[in-house]
């Protein structure tokens, strides 16, 4: 089943985000390689593809997992959580219509 992982960043977390970005992307690449990743990306803090120093307000990931518990466990192991980038993460089932 598909699940959406919606994460909200802590204020002023851009430096922390940049520090662990490679490890965060490596985990996403594994999902991509397994054919389980639908979409993933950050939420710019301003209306721009390149928010510069404004940074990001969070992230959204839609991916396939066997259960909600597995999706939550995967999300909980994200390097952005360990580094203090995310202040809140919500994982919910997602039904693709289009």
C-alpha positions in Angstrom: 0.0 0.0 0.0 1.1 3.6 -0.5 1.8 5.9 2.4 2.4 9.6 2.6 5.1 10.8 4.9 4.6 14.5 5.6 7.4 16.2 7.7 7.5 19.7 9.1 10.9 21.3 9.7 12.1 23.0 12.8 12.8 26.7 12.4 16.3 27.6 11.2 17.1 24.0 10.3 18.6 24.6 6.8 22.2 24.1 8.0 21.3 20.8 9.7 19.3 19.8 6.6 22.3 20.4 4.4 24.7 18.5 6.7 22.7 15.2 6.5 21.1 15.6 3.0 23.3 13.0 1.4 22.3 10.3 3.9 18.6 11.3 3.6 18.8 11.1 -0.3 20.6 7.7 -0.1 17.6 6.2 1.8 15.3 7.6 -0.8 17.4 6.2 -3.6 17.1 2.7 -2.2 13.3 3.1 -2.3 13.6 4.3 -5.9 15.8 1.4 -6.9 13.2 -1.0 -5.4 10.5 0.7 -7.4 8.6 1.8 -4.3 9.1 5.5 -4.4 6.3 7.5 -6.1 7.5 11.1 -5.3 9.7 12.8 -2.8 10.8 16.4 -2.3 11.2 19.3 0.0 8.7 22.1 0.6 10.4 25.5 -0.2 9.7 28.0 2.5 9.0 30.7 -0.2 7.4 30.5 -3.6 10.6 29.6 -5.5 12.3 26.4 -6.8 15.5 27.8 -5.2 14.5 29.3 -1.8 18.1 30.2 -1.0 18.6 31.1 2.7 14.8 30.9 3.3 15.3 27.1 3.2 12.5 24.6 3.5 9.4 24.2 5.7 9.3 20.4 5.4 9.2 17.4 3.1 6.7 15.1 1.5 7.3 11.5 0.4 4.8 9.0 -1.1 6.1 5.5 -1.2 5.0 1.9 -1.0 5.4 -0.1 2.3 3.8 -3.3 3.5 2.1 -1.7 6.4 1.6 1.6 8.3 3.9 0.3 11.0 6.7 -0.3 8.5 6.2 3.2 6.9 6.4 4.8 10.4 9.5 2.8 11.3 11.1 3.9 8.0 10.2 7.5 8.6 11.4 7.4 12.2 14.9 6.2 11.0 15.4 9.3 8.7 18.7 11.1 9.2 16.7 14.4 9.3 15.0 13.3 12.5 18.3 12.4 14.2 19.8 15.7 13.1 16.9 17.7 14.4 15.6 18.9 11.0 12.1 17.6 11.5 9.9 18.8 14.3 6.9 16.7 13.4 6.3 13.7 11.1 2.9 12.4 10.1 2.5 9.1 8.2 -0.8 8.2 6.7 -2.2 5.7 4.2 -2.5 7.2 0.7 -4.7 6.1 -2.1 -3.6 7.1 -5.6 -6.5 7.9 -8.0 -4.4 9.5 -10.7 
